[in-house]
Amino acid sequence: MNDAKKHDERMAKMTFASVYPHYLSKVEKKGRTKEELHQVIAWLTGYNEVRLQELIDAKVTFEEFFQSATLNPNAHLITGVICGYRVEEIANPLTQQVRYLDKLVDELAKGRKMEKILRSS
């Protein structure tokens, strides 16, 4: 089994609830809010506050998290490098979606304006 396949499987099995506190900590350390984090997650996935909390409480995997999401039609506009990977070149759709989320959280933490993060025209 090659490294990319192992990485993709690891991403699929990781729970969203295990990563969420890291996302929150990262953005709050940089002066952003939980509400802004939730706005970014809602933009990408279509999840509202209630649904997001249900998924966290259920400890769903990233695979389950993105299976029931309604991915934003502008998600393909998320480009750049995150964790050493160029997001627009990631072949595995689930891994790409997880990295989209990572990239949005990173942009939020770096102080980028919300309209830029949410890829509004």
SVG drawing of the C-alpha trace seen along z (x, -y; Angstrom):
<svg xmlns="http://www.w3.org/2000/svg" viewBox="-30 -41 35 43">
<polyline fill="none" stroke="black" stroke-width="0.4" points="0.0,0.0 1.5,-3.4 1.8,-6.3 -1.0,-8.4 -3.5,-5.5 -2.6,-5.1 -2.9,-8.9 -6.3,-8.9 -7.6,-6.0 -6.3,-7.7 -8.1,-10.9 -11.4,-9.0 -11.3,-7.3 -10.3,-10.4 -13.2,-11.9 -14.3,-15.4 -14.8,-15.8 -11.1,-15.0 -10.0,-17.8 -12.6,-20.4 -11.0,-21.6 -7.8,-22.2 -9.5,-24.3 -11.2,-26.3 -8.0,-26.8 -6.1,-27.8 -8.6,-30.5 -9.2,-31.8 -5.5,-32.2 -5.4,-34.5 -8.3,-36.6 -11.0,-35.0 -14.3,-33.6 -16.1,-30.3 -18.9,-32.0 -16.5,-32.9 -15.2,-29.3 -18.8,-28.0 -19.5,-30.5 -16.6,-29.0 -17.7,-25.4 -21.3,-26.3 -20.1,-27.9 -18.2,-24.8 -20.6,-22.1 -24.0,-23.6 -24.2,-22.6 -26.0,-24.9 -25.0,-25.2 -27.4,-22.5 -26.3,-20.0 -22.7,-20.7 -23.1,-20.0 -25.0,-16.8 -22.1,-15.6 -19.5,-16.5 -21.6,-14.7 -21.9,-11.6 -18.2,-11.6 -18.6,-11.0 -15.6,-10.3 -14.5,-12.8 -15.9,-10.4 -19.3,-10.5 -19.0,-14.3 -18.5,-15.0 -20.9,-12.3 -23.9,-14.2 -22.5,-17.6 -23.7,-19.8 -20.4,-21.1 -20.4,-24.7 -20.3,-25.0 -17.4,-27.4 -15.3,-25.0 -13.1,-24.4 -11.9,-28.0 -10.0,-27.0 -6.4,-26.8 -3.0,-26.8 -0.8,-24.7 -1.9,-23.2 0.2,-20.7 2.5,-20.3 -0.2,-19.5 -1.5,-21.7 -5.3,-21.4 -6.3,-21.7 -4.1,-18.8 -5.3,-16.2 -6.7,-13.2 -8.8,-11.7 -12.1,-13.7 -12.5,-13.1 -8.9,-14.1 -9.3,-17.1 -12.5,-18.1 -10.7,-17.8 -7.9,-19.9 -10.3,-22.5 -11.6,-22.8 -8.0,-22.9 -7.2,-25.7 -10.3,-27.8 -9.4,-27.4 -5.8,-28.4 -7.0,-31.5 -9.3,-32.5 -6.5,-32.1 -4.2,-34.2 -6.6,-37.1 -7.9,-37.0 -11.1,-38.9 -14.3,-36.8 -15.5,-37.7 -12.1,-36.5 -12.3,-33.2 -15.8,-32.6 -14.8,-33.2 -17.4,-35.9 -17.1,-37.9"/>
</svg>
